[in-house]
Each structure stands twice: as structure tokens, then as C-alpha cells.
Amino acid sequence: MMNSELCNPEDLILTQMPAPPVAIRPSIAVSATCTNQDDLTMSLANMVRINTDIEKVISRGNTSNKLLTLWSELQWACALYFNSETPNVPQQF
């Protein structure tokens, strides 16, 4: 049980994403002689790209529809980053 005097719900919001160092992320073999970035690196890059897009939409004052779409895409990307087997989360956005 959470003690309301010691912890507030806003303290549970992540403001930084944990990311393993590049050296321990496994690379993916594309062919016998070629490797590619691992899935974690690709997921992190995708989240950074979406955040940048959200920042641009906010600064330009674009429609809220575009912002809501990007926000949903970011939530999807974060859910898959933490657990790619999350129920009811499609594997592609």
C-alpha cells in the first residue's frame, strides 16, 4: 500500500527512460556477413523521433488530431519497449 504522506502518484511518472549501454545490446544477424542494430536501439530511436515530432507539432501550433496521433504512437512505442508481449498491444502502430 502506498503511503500518501511519503509518495504521490506524480512521483511514479517516468521522466527518463532506462536504456542499457550499447555494448550489452545484442546485434541482429541480417545475413552471414552483415549485422544490424538491435531492437532496443531501434525502439529508443523511434521514441526519440516521435518526441521530436511532438515538439515540432506543439511549437507550430498544428492541429490537435496530429498531436493525439503522435501521443498514441509514443504510448505504443513505450509499451513495446518495456514489454513486447504486452496483451492487447498490436505489434505495429
C-alpha positions, 0 to 999 in steps of 0.5 A, a space after each residue: 500500500 502506498 503511503 500518501 504522506 511519503 509518495 504521490 502518484 506524480 512521483 511514479 511518472 517516468 521522466 527518463 527512460 532506462 536504456 542499457 549501454 550499447 555494448 550489452 545490446 545484442 546485434 541482429 544477424 541480417 545475413 552471414 556477413 552483415 549485422 544490424 542494430 538491435 531492437 532496443 536501439 531501434 525502439 529508443 530511436 523511434 521514441 526519440 523521433 516521435 518526441 521530436 515530432 511532438 515538439 515540432 507539432 506543439 511549437 507550430 501550433 498544428 492541429 490537435 488530431 496530429 498531436 493525439 496521433 503522435 501521443 498514441 504512437 509514443 504510448 505504443 512505442 513505450 509499451 513495446 519497449 518495456 514489454 513486447 508481449 504486452 496483451 492487447 498491444 498490436 505489434 505495429 502502430 
